[in-house]
């Protein structure tokens, strides 16, 4: 946490959700949701990749929201294999849109969190609700049935990731014709490589007045 971070709680499908909001120094230009890695393998909203994503979006002028999935930290309930977690992410989205109406929405996740976010995007698309863009780091292809994502999604993967291999991610991305950015020497948790994630997203993200194209 920093001086511009606020803890709060929401009520999801399984009870209370422990949430954290990171605020930019000026009026936000958008809302960014961040999803953390698998809760049964130590994943929390304080995971260093999730924190990096939140800080990156704050640097871009977004208000960044994340929460502990069911059964993690002070969040109630038990792990629901991505289904209940997606329900809860929608609760977070609705809350953020009520607090910051009219702002564009960015979705980001790491590992298992990419599965949750891809499912959320699929639900929103079916409802005719647009998002601005997605950032997927260590995409969980091959581990979970990650749905297709928008063509302009930023997909970042580690070269030596032995949790979710580069081959698995490329096999998922190839039919969608989505580029995958490979970080040389990076493992699944991007040890000593976190700065690359932030720099790449900032470089690739549209500035105010620009288009993602």
N, C-alpha and C positions, 0 to 999 in steps of 0.2 A: 504493500500500500504506500501511497504518497499523500501529500497534503491535499490533493485534488481527488482523493478516492473516498467513496462512501459505501459503507456496508448497509444492506437492507434485506428484508425478507419478502417473499411472495408465497402464495399458496398454490401449489401445483396439484396434479392428480393424486399424489401420494402423501400430501402434507406440505409442510414448510420447505421452502427452497432458500438456501443460504446464498446470497447474491452480493456482487461487488460492482460498483460503478466507478469508472475512471473518466474524469472530465477534462476537456481541453481548457486552456487559459482564456479563450474567447468563446463567443457564442458558437455552438457546434454547427458544422455544415452537414452532418449526417449522423446516423446511428450505426454502430458496429456491434454485432453479437459475436461472442467467442465461445467455442465449445472445446472442452478439455479431453484428454485421452481416457482410455478405458479405466473405469473406477475399480474393477477387480484386480488391476495390476498397478495400483498406486496412483492413478490419474486423479488430479484435483484441479480446481480453478487456479491454484498457485503453481501449476506446472510451468517450467521456465519457457516453453514454447508458447503456451497460452498467454503468459504474461508478456512475452515479446510481441505477440499479435495485438494485445490490448494497447501496449505502449506505442506500437506503430500507428495504430488508428488514431490515438490521441495526438500524435505528432502530425497527422494529416488533418486534424481539426474535428475529429469525430468524438462523440461520447461513446465509450466502450463498455459493454455490459457482459458479465459472465456470471455463472453460478455453479455450485457443486451439484453434480448429478445425484440421483437418489441413493441414499445410504452413505454419502461422502460428507465428512465434516459434520455440520449441523443440519444438513438436508435430510429430511425424513424419507422413509420408504426403502425399497430394495431395488437392485439393478434389474432393469426391464429389457435388456438386449436391444436397446436403441428405440423401442417403441414409445414407452413412457417418457424417455428422455427427449424425444422429438415433441411429444405433447407439451412437456414442460418448457421447451425452448419456444414453442408458440405462445405460451403464457407470458414468457419474458418479452417476446416481440410485441404482443398486445399492450403490455404495460409500458414499454418504451415508446411505442407510438402514441399512447395516451399522454405521456409526459412531454414528448417532443413531436407534436403533430406536424405532418407535412414534410418531414425530412426523409431523404433517401436511406435505404437500408442496405448495409453490407453484411454478409455472412462469412464467418471464418471459423476454421476448426483445425485441430491437430489429431492425427491418427483416428481413433474411434470417433472423435469429434467431427471428422470429415463425413463420416457415415450419417451422423445425426443431422448435420447441416445440409447434406445432399437430399436427405429425406424431407427436411423442412422446405427446401426450395421446391421440391416436387409438389408438395402439398399446396404451397403458395401459387405455383404456376397453374395448378388445377383450379384454383379459386380465382384466377385472373389477376393475381396480385404480383406486381413486378418488384424485383430487387435491383439494386444498382450493380453489384458485382460480388463474386465469391473469391476467397483465398483458402486454398486447401494445402495443408502441409503434412507430409507423411501420409498421403491418402490411403485409406484402409482397404483398397482394392484387393480382392483375393481373400481377405479376412471376413468381410461382411459384404453383402450385396449392395455396393454403393451405386445409387442411381446415376443416370447421365446428368451432367451439369451444363450450364450455359457455356457457349463457345468462348466467351471472353474471360472465363475463370482463370485465376492465377494458380497454377499447380506447381508446387515446389517439393522436391524429393532429394534424399541423401543418396549419394553414390553407393555407399557401403552399408545401407540399411539392411540388416538381416532379420528384422521383424516383419516388414513389408517390403519385399524385394523390388528392385527397379523393374524387373521383368513383369511382375504382377501389375505395377502401375502403368507401364507402357501398354500392356495387353488391354487394360481398361480404357486408356486414353485413345488408343489407336482407332477404334471404330467411331469415336466421336470427333476425330481429327483435332484433338486438343493438344497444344504444346505442353511439354513437361520440362520444367527447369531443373536441371541436375546440379547439385552442389558437390563438387569434387571432394572426396574424403570425408563427407558428412555421414554420421551414423543416424539411427532412427531419432535420437534425441538432439541431434545437431550440436553435440558437444564442441565447444569452441567455434561454432559456426553460426550462432544466433544472429550476429550482426548482418550476415548475408540475407537472412529472411527480411529483416527490417529494411535494409537498403533496397532490395529488389521490389518489395511492395511499394515503397515510396516512389521509386523510379517509374514503376509501371502504372501507378494509380493516376487517373485523370485529375488535373488541377481544376479549380473553379473556372467554369466557362469552357472547359475542354470536354470532349466526348471520349468514352472509353475506346472508340475505334481509332 
